[in-house]
Amino acid sequence: MNETIQGPKTTYSNPFAVVLTGGVGGARGARSLTHVFADDHLVVVGNVGDDELVHGVHVSADLDTVLYTLAGIEGPHGWGIGEDSFSVMDQLERLGADTTFRLGDRDLATCLLRTRMLQSGHKLSEVIERIRSALGVGTRILPATDDRLRTRVRISDGTWLPFQEYFVERGHRDHVVEVEYAGAEHAKPAAGVLEAIAAADLVVIAPSNPPLSIGPIIAVPEIRQAVVEKERVVAISPLFGGKALKGPADRVMRSLGFPAGNAGILAAYEGLISDLVIDIGDARDAEKLSASVMIHATDTRLGSPDGARRFAEWFQETFT
């Protein structure tokens, strides 16, 4: 069952879209949109706030998750590479190293290439383009910025933690009371990002964690302004009955003071979006949400190929 709760249907001819994404949910949202938009009609802008040096290599976890997902090689949990081996991690563990953050051998190869290219003076966007081409991904993928931008969280005891320490090493169990996007205020959008947003008929915010995955992207001032200026910006909620399928989105939003459920998603994107897509299971809550934003309900479970195609068909009928 699909239902449009509020607002008229808008038709675009020959649309071009930009999707802002981070995390597993965001990568799956981007994959679903590849069923709607041809390769040259879709640009993915990815989060770099969780980039980190791990085991001596530069990890771009969210960007790689998008790359692997669009290449069809992602692991069973949505991250890493499927059926990867872990010989390097196993040997590091034998040598006494902390391997809480585990990289598969093929995933490590991606990170080694990225580290070498960055150390040789290449921009992150150039690295991602190299990997995208090598993996045979047709959709263009851009980091939000080539500049250093890092997400940090402050937990209830007052300690500031780098994102990957909070998320992976500590299993995102801590109570988050503040989020910082260090470097965002001075960061410039990567080449092509502003041009893509300006050309887009539609900007889509994927079903990602608003503070931790989308927040670092829109913290770049020029990107936020470019999105604000768009007439149609559609956000896909990552929540189901007020809970996230994966990750701590609902807990983090609550601890940061956002309202519960999809009201919190609207608050997180206040002033940015024209439409919010929620799961059909939450359709009865739509009347409680903002009348200034069009609310749509459909099945937003995008983990399976069938779910992705079903959502794509609904999205195409509703927005294109």
C-alpha positions as CSV (number, residue, x, y, z in Angstrom):
1,M,0.0,0.0,0.0
2,N,1.3,3.4,-1.0
3,E,-0.3,6.7,0.1
4,T,0.3,10.4,-0.5
5,I,-0.7,12.0,2.7
6,Q,-0.3,15.7,1.9
7,G,0.4,17.9,-1.1
8,P,-0.1,17.7,-4.9
9,K,1.9,15.6,-7.2
10,T,4.6,17.6,-9.1
11,T,5.7,16.4,-12.6
12,Y,9.2,17.1,-13.9
13,S,10.4,16.4,-17.5
14,N,13.7,14.6,-18.0
15,P,14.7,15.2,-14.3
16,F,18.2,15.4,-12.9
17,A,18.8,14.7,-9.2
18,V,21.4,15.1,-6.5
19,V,21.2,12.8,-3.5
20,L,23.0,13.6,-0.2
21,T,24.0,10.5,1.6
22,G,25.9,8.8,4.4
23,G,25.8,5.4,6.1
24,V,24.2,2.1,5.0
25,G,20.7,3.5,4.8
26,G,21.9,6.4,2.7
27,A,23.8,4.0,0.3
28,R,20.7,1.9,-0.1
29,G,18.7,5.0,-0.8
30,A,21.1,6.0,-3.5
31,R,21.0,2.6,-5.0
32,S,17.2,2.7,-5.2
33,L,17.4,6.0,-7.0
34,T,19.7,4.5,-9.7
35,H,16.5,2.7,-10.8
36,V,14.9,6.1,-11.3
37,F,17.6,8.2,-12.8
38,A,20.1,7.3,-15.5
39,D,23.8,7.5,-14.7
40,D,24.2,11.0,-16.2
41,H,21.0,12.2,-14.4
42,L,22.1,11.4,-10.8
43,V,25.0,12.7,-8.6
44,V,25.7,11.3,-5.2
45,V,27.2,13.7,-2.6
46,G,28.7,11.8,0.3
47,N,29.6,12.5,3.9
48,V,33.3,12.8,4.8
49,G,32.8,13.6,8.5
50,D,33.6,10.1,9.5
51,D,36.9,9.8,7.5
52,E,39.7,8.7,9.8
53,L,43.2,7.2,9.8
54,V,42.8,3.6,10.9
55,H,45.7,1.1,10.9
56,G,47.8,3.8,9.1
57,V,45.4,4.1,6.2
58,H,42.8,6.8,5.2
59,V,39.3,5.3,5.7
60,S,36.4,7.0,4.0
61,A,33.7,4.8,5.5
62,D,30.6,6.5,4.1
63,L,32.0,7.1,0.6
64,D,33.2,3.5,0.4
65,T,29.8,2.2,1.5
66,V,28.2,4.1,-1.4
67,L,30.8,2.9,-3.8
68,Y,30.5,-0.8,-2.8
69,T,26.7,-0.7,-2.7
70,L,26.4,0.8,-6.2
71,A,29.0,-1.7,-7.4
72,G,26.9,-4.5,-6.0
73,I,29.8,-5.9,-3.8
74,E,28.8,-4.6,-0.4
75,G,29.0,-7.0,2.6
76,P,25.9,-8.6,4.2
77,H,25.5,-5.9,6.8
78,G,25.7,-3.1,4.2
79,W,29.3,-2.1,4.8
80,G,32.7,-3.5,3.6
81,I,33.0,-5.9,0.7
82,G,31.1,-9.2,0.6
83,E,33.0,-12.4,1.2
84,D,36.1,-10.5,2.0
85,S,39.0,-12.2,3.8
86,F,40.6,-10.7,7.0
87,S,44.1,-12.1,6.9
88,V,45.8,-8.8,7.6
89,M,43.5,-8.1,10.6
90,D,44.1,-11.6,11.9
91,Q,47.8,-11.1,11.7
92,L,47.6,-7.7,13.3
93,E,45.7,-9.2,16.2
94,R,48.3,-11.9,16.6
95,L,50.9,-9.2,16.9
96,G,48.9,-7.5,19.7
97,A,47.3,-4.7,17.7
98,D,43.8,-3.4,18.5
99,T,41.6,-4.6,15.6
100,T,38.3,-3.4,16.9
101,F,38.0,-1.5,13.6
102,R,38.3,-4.4,11.2
103,L,39.1,-3.8,7.5
104,G,38.8,-6.7,5.1
105,D,41.7,-7.4,2.8
106,R,40.1,-6.0,-0.3
107,D,38.6,-3.1,1.6
108,L,42.2,-2.4,2.9
109,A,43.4,-2.3,-0.7
110,T,40.9,0.5,-1.4
111,C,42.2,2.4,1.6
112,L,45.9,1.8,0.7
113,L,45.3,3.3,-2.8
114,R,43.4,6.3,-1.3
115,T,46.2,6.9,1.2
116,R,48.9,6.7,-1.4
117,M,47.1,9.1,-3.7
118,L,46.3,11.6,-1.0
119,Q,49.9,11.6,0.1
120,S,50.9,12.2,-3.5
121,G,48.9,15.3,-3.6
122,H,45.6,14.1,-5.2
123,K,42.3,15.4,-3.9
124,L,39.8,13.1,-2.2
125,S,37.4,13.7,-5.1
126,E,40.0,12.5,-7.6
127,V,40.6,9.4,-5.5
128,I,36.8,8.6,-5.4
129,E,36.6,9.1,-9.1
130,R,39.5,6.6,-9.6
131,I,37.8,4.0,-7.4
132,R,34.4,4.6,-9.0
133,S,35.7,4.0,-12.4
134,A,37.7,0.9,-11.4
135,L,34.6,-0.6,-9.8
136,G,32.5,0.1,-12.8
137,V,30.0,2.4,-11.0
138,G,28.2,4.6,-13.6
139,T,26.7,7.1,-11.2
140,R,29.0,10.0,-10.3
141,I,30.0,10.1,-6.6
142,L,31.4,13.3,-5.0
143,P,32.7,13.9,-1.5
144,A,31.0,16.9,0.0
145,T,34.4,18.6,0.4
146,D,38.0,17.8,-0.3
147,D,39.0,19.8,2.8
148,R,39.4,18.3,6.2
149,L,36.0,18.0,7.9
150,R,35.6,15.7,10.9
151,T,32.6,14.8,13.0
152,R,33.2,14.7,16.8
153,V,30.7,13.9,19.5
154,R,30.6,15.0,23.2
155,I,29.3,12.3,25.5
156,S,27.6,12.6,28.8
157,D,30.8,12.7,30.9
158,G,32.0,15.7,28.9
159,T,34.5,13.8,26.7
160,W,34.9,14.7,23.1
161,L,35.3,11.6,20.8
162,P,36.3,11.3,17.2
163,F,33.4,9.8,15.3
164,Q,35.0,6.4,14.6
165,E,36.0,6.0,18.2
166,Y,32.4,6.6,19.3
167,F,30.8,4.6,16.5
168,V,33.0,1.6,16.0
169,E,35.4,1.3,18.9
170,R,32.8,2.1,21.6
171,G,29.9,0.6,19.6
172,H,27.8,3.9,19.6
173,R,26.6,3.1,23.1
174,D,27.5,6.5,24.6
175,H,24.9,9.1,25.3
176,V,25.6,12.0,22.9
177,V,25.0,15.5,24.1
178,E,26.7,17.5,21.4
179,V,27.9,17.1,17.8
180,E,30.7,19.2,16.2
181,Y,31.7,19.3,12.5
182,A,35.3,20.4,12.9
183,G,36.5,22.4,9.9
184,A,33.1,22.7,8.3
185,E,32.9,26.5,8.6
186,H,36.0,26.9,6.4
187,A,35.4,23.9,4.1
188,K,34.7,24.5,0.4
189,P,32.5,22.1,-1.6
190,A,34.4,19.7,-3.8
191,A,34.5,20.5,-7.5
192,G,31.2,19.8,-9.1
193,V,29.0,19.7,-6.0
194,L,27.5,23.2,-6.3
195,E,27.2,22.9,-10.0
196,A,25.3,19.6,-9.6
197,I,22.9,21.0,-7.0
198,A,22.3,24.2,-9.1
199,A,21.4,22.0,-12.1
200,A,19.2,19.6,-10.2
201,D,15.4,19.5,-10.6
202,L,15.3,17.6,-7.3
203,V,17.6,17.2,-4.3
204,V,17.1,14.1,-2.3
205,I,18.3,13.6,1.3
206,A,18.7,9.8,1.7
207,P,17.5,7.9,4.7
208,S,20.6,8.6,6.7
209,N,21.3,9.6,10.3
210,P,20.5,13.4,10.2
211,P,23.0,14.6,12.8
212,L,25.8,12.2,12.0
213,S,25.6,11.5,8.3
214,I,23.8,14.4,6.7
215,G,24.8,17.1,9.2
216,P,28.4,17.1,8.1
217,I,27.4,17.7,4.5
218,I,25.0,20.6,5.1
219,A,27.4,22.0,7.7
220,V,29.5,23.2,4.7
221,P,28.0,26.7,4.3
222,E,27.9,26.9,0.5
223,I,26.3,23.5,0.3
224,R,23.6,24.3,2.8
225,Q,22.9,27.6,1.0
226,A,22.6,25.8,-2.3
227,V,20.1,23.3,-0.9
228,V,18.1,26.1,0.8
229,E,17.7,27.7,-2.6
230,K,16.2,24.6,-4.3
231,E,12.5,24.6,-4.8
232,R,12.1,20.8,-4.3
233,V,14.1,19.0,-1.6
234,V,12.8,15.5,-0.6
235,A,14.0,13.8,2.5
236,I,13.5,10.1,3.1
237,S,13.1,9.3,6.8
238,P,15.4,6.6,8.3
239,L,12.8,5.9,11.1
240,F,10.2,3.2,11.4
241,G,7.9,3.6,14.3
242,G,10.3,6.1,15.7
243,K,13.3,3.7,15.6
244,A,16.2,3.3,13.2
245,L,16.7,-0.1,11.5
246,K,20.4,0.3,11.9
247,G,22.6,2.6,14.0
248,P,21.8,5.1,16.7
249,A,19.8,7.8,14.7
250,D,16.8,7.8,17.0
251,R,18.8,7.7,20.2
252,V,21.2,10.4,19.1
253,M,18.4,12.7,17.9
254,R,16.6,12.2,21.2
255,S,19.7,12.9,23.3
256,L,20.4,16.1,21.2
257,G,16.9,17.4,22.0
258,F,15.0,16.7,18.8
259,P,11.4,15.6,19.0
260,A,10.6,11.9,18.9
261,G,9.9,10.2,15.6
262,N,9.4,11.9,12.3
263,A,8.8,15.2,14.0
264,G,12.5,15.1,14.8
265,I,13.4,14.5,11.2
266,L,11.4,17.6,10.2
267,A,13.1,19.6,13.0
268,A,16.6,18.4,11.9
269,Y,15.8,19.6,8.3
270,E,13.8,22.7,9.1
271,G,14.1,25.3,6.4
272,L,15.7,22.8,4.0
273,I,13.0,20.4,2.7
274,S,9.8,20.7,0.8
275,D,8.8,17.0,1.1
276,L,9.3,14.2,3.7
277,V,8.8,10.5,2.8
278,I,7.9,8.3,5.7
279,D,7.3,4.6,6.0
280,I,3.7,3.5,5.4
281,G,3.7,2.1,8.9
282,D,3.8,5.7,10.2
283,A,1.2,7.0,7.9
284,R,-1.3,7.6,10.7
285,D,1.1,10.0,12.4
286,A,1.2,12.3,9.3
287,E,-1.5,14.6,10.5
288,K,0.6,15.5,13.6
289,L,3.5,16.6,11.3
290,S,4.2,20.1,9.8
291,A,1.6,21.3,7.3
292,S,4.3,23.4,5.6
293,V,6.1,20.2,4.3
294,M,4.4,17.7,2.0
295,I,4.3,14.3,3.7
296,H,4.2,11.1,1.7
297,A,4.0,7.5,2.9
298,T,5.2,4.4,1.2
299,D,7.2,1.3,2.0
300,T,10.7,2.7,2.7
301,R,12.5,-0.6,3.6
302,L,15.2,-0.5,0.9
303,G,17.5,-3.3,2.1
304,S,16.4,-5.9,-0.5
305,P,16.6,-5.6,-4.3
306,D,12.8,-6.0,-4.4
307,G,12.3,-3.3,-1.8
308,A,14.6,-0.9,-3.7
309,R,12.8,-1.5,-7.0
310,R,9.4,-1.1,-5.4
311,F,10.4,2.2,-3.8
312,A,12.0,3.4,-7.0
313,E,8.7,2.8,-8.9
314,W,6.8,4.7,-6.3
315,F,9.3,7.5,-6.3
316,Q,9.3,7.8,-10.1
317,E,5.5,8.0,-10.2
318,T,5.4,10.6,-7.4
319,F,8.3,12.9,-8.2
320,T,9.2,12.5,-11.9
